[in-house]
Amino acid sequence: MSRQEINLGIVPGDKRGDKLRVGGKKINENFTELYDLLFNIQTSPVIAGYHLLTYEECNRLAGIQVIIPAPGLGKIIELISMIARITPMAPPVGGLQINFSQTLNVTTDGDTETQDWGFFPADFIMSQVQTIRRMTPIFSTQIFSNTPVYICLSGGENPKSGSSQIELYYLYRIIDDSGAVGPGDGSVAFTGQVVQSFINQSEITIEHNLHKYPMVVVIDTTGRELISEITHESTDKMIIRLNPAASGKLIYS
């Protein structure tokens, strides 16, 4: 079923729009189809993971390290949360010394400057005492099929001195999206669900190239579904407007 538009008429009170019951029926049918799609996605139970960065590895943080292996063909990782515990060596060595502009990034593209999942800030990495910190989340712009999750220190520069041990604790799911197909240029497109992030935006333009009017769910960073105005400029492009501006995820198919 394609998305059903409620006829509002031309001007208020012209009696040309849908009756209340008809409009309500369209709303219910739209949401029934949308939620059936979301709940029918095959996912694994929540998986608890652990990864240890030794003192030696922490002195080479600019190198890219895999913390969650690729889940397999046609599967994607949904990272729910991550917590790190850092234990510096005793003085006079102390914690890692890095530039204040550097961050420890959690990424899926293997680029040391990308924060597509989240990051840990410099003040945490340089801690002189045992500290626990939750990852600062930044949602991925696209979830890639059969791709591992990496961590790496930005800037391409290893710590200048000091030493620490970092323990990573995380929760994630594996989503089976066997309908994924590639367009042949090395990127990944999905015949099923697409997840895209946005940060502090009130108007988002999406060129999805799905050749249809997709169903869209907008969710903020707390998991609440947001009410949005969606304009389909064509069967390949849409504009999503939010009032007020917000950050979160777009889910469309």
N, C-alpha and C positions, 0 to 999 in steps of 0.2 A: 504494500500500500504506500502511495506517495503521501507526503505531508499535506494535511488538509488545512486550507486557509479559512478563517472565519470571515464571512462577508459583513463588514461594518457599515455598509451603505455609503452614501456620498457625503451627507451632512447629518449631524445629530437629529434624530426624530423624524427622518424621512421615510421610515418603515420599509426601506429597501434591503436592510441587512437581514442576517439570519435571526430567527427567533431564538430566545434564550435556551430552550431545550436542544435545538439543533446545534447551536454553538457549543454547548456543554458536551454533546455527544462527540463532536469533532475533537474537542480537547481530550476527552477520555480515550478515544481511539488512538490519537497521536501518542499519548503517554503510555498506553498499553503496549504499542508496538516498540516504542523506545526502550522501555524497561525490560521487555522480553528479550530484546537484542542484548542489553547490557548483562542481564543475568544468565544468558545462554553462552557467554564467552567461557571457554574451558580454561580454568586456572587451577594451579596447584594450591594446597593449603599454604599458609604462611610458613616460610622456612627461616629458621634462626641460623645465622652464620657468624663465623669468627675468623679473623685474620691477624696475625702477629707480624709487626715490623720490628725486626731486631735492632739492636744498637748499631750494628754494621750497616744494615739496610737504611736506617734513618740518616746516615751520613751520605747516602746516595739518593735522596728523595727526588731529585730532578729526573731520575730514570722512571719510566712508566712501569707500574707493577699491576698485574691482574689480581683483583681481590675476589671477584665472583666470575668463574669460568663461563664461557659462552654456553647457553642452555641447550643447543641443538637446533637442527634444521627446522625452520618454521616456528620457532619459539622465541619469545621475548621476555626480558626481565622487568618486573615492576618493583623498583626499590622503594620500600615503605619508609624506612628510617635507618639512621646510622648514628652510633655513639662511639666516640674515641676516648681512650684513657691513655694519658702520656705519663711516663715515669722517667724523669731525667736522672742522669748519673749524679752522684754526690759531688758537692763542691770540692775542689775549685773548677771542675769541668763543667758541671751544671747542664742546663737545657740547651737545645739547639739555638744557634745564633743565625738568623736569616734577616733579610731586608723586610721592613714593615709593610712593603707593598706586596710581598709574596703570600700566596695562599696554597694550602694543600687541597687540590681539586679532585672531585669525584666525577668521572667522565666516562662516556662510552665511545668516544671517537679517537682516543689515543693522542689527543693534542694537549700539551701541557698547559696551554692557556685557556682551555675550555672548562667552564663550570656548568655543564649541562644537567648534572644531577644536584650538585651542591658543593660546599667547600668548608674547610676549617681555616680560621683566620690566623694571621701571624702571631698575635699575642698569645694564642693557645699553643702554637708550636714552640714558642720561645719560653714557655712556662718553666719556672725554677722549682716548682713543687708538683707533686702528683695531682693531676687535674682531670676531670671528666667533662666532656663537652659534646652536645648534640650537634650534628651537622647542620649548617645553615642551608636550607633547601632552596634549590632553583630547579624548577621542573624542566624536563627535557623537551626540546622543540620537536623531537621525533623519537619514537622508540624504534630501535633498529633490530631487525631479526637476526638471531644467532650471533649476538655480539657480547663480549665480556664487559664487565665494569672494571675500570682502572682507577688508580689514584696516582697523582704526580704533583710535584712542587712546581708552581708557576715560575716563570722567569728563566728557566733553563740553567739555574745556578744552585748548586748544592749548598747546604749549611756551611758557614765559614768556620765555625768551631762549635764545641760542645757535643753532647751525645744524649740520646734518649731512646726509649723503647715506646712504641705506639701500638696499642691493642685496639682493634676495630670490631665492634659488635653491630650486627645489622639484621634487619628483617626484610624479606623480599618474597615475591611470588613469581612463578613462571607461568606465562600465558601462552597457550597453544593457539597460534594464529596460522593454521595450515593453509589458509586461503591467500597467504602473502605471495605476491608475484613481483618480479623486478622489471623495470622498464628497459633494462639492457644497457644503462649508462653507469652502473655501479651503485646507484642509489636504490632505495627500497620503497616500493609503494604497496599499499594493502588494498585488497578487494574487500576486506572486512572493516575493521575499526582503525581510525587514525587518532592519535593523541598529540596535541600541540599545546605548548605553553604560551602564556602571555604575562607580562609584568607591568603593573600600573598603567593599564591602557583603558581607554573608554571607547575606542573604535579600532577594530581589527579587521583587516582585509585578508581574505584567504582565497588563493587561487588553487583549488583542489583538483581540477581537471578530472572529476568523476563522471562528467556528462549526465548529471542529474541534480536534483535539489536534495542534498543530503539532510539526514536527521542530525541535530546538533544538541549536545548537552554542554552547559558551561558550569564549571565547578571552581569555587575559590580555594585558597590554600588551606582552609579549615575543613574542606569537604562539603560545604554547603552548595546546593544548586542555585545558580543565579538566574534571575529573569533578564532576558536580553531581547533586543530588537534585531531581527535578522532580515536583511535584504538580499535576495538572490538576484544579482545583476545579470547572471546567465546561468546555464547549467554547469559552468566550470568555475564560477567566481561568486563569492558572497561577502557581505560586510556585516559584522556583528558589532552592535553598539551596546554599551553598558553605562548606566547612570546610578551611582558614581563610578569612577574608574576603579579597577580592581586588578588582582593578580590571581592566576590559577591555571586551570587546564581547559582546553576545548576537546571534546570527544565527538567525532562525527563519522558517519559512514553512509 
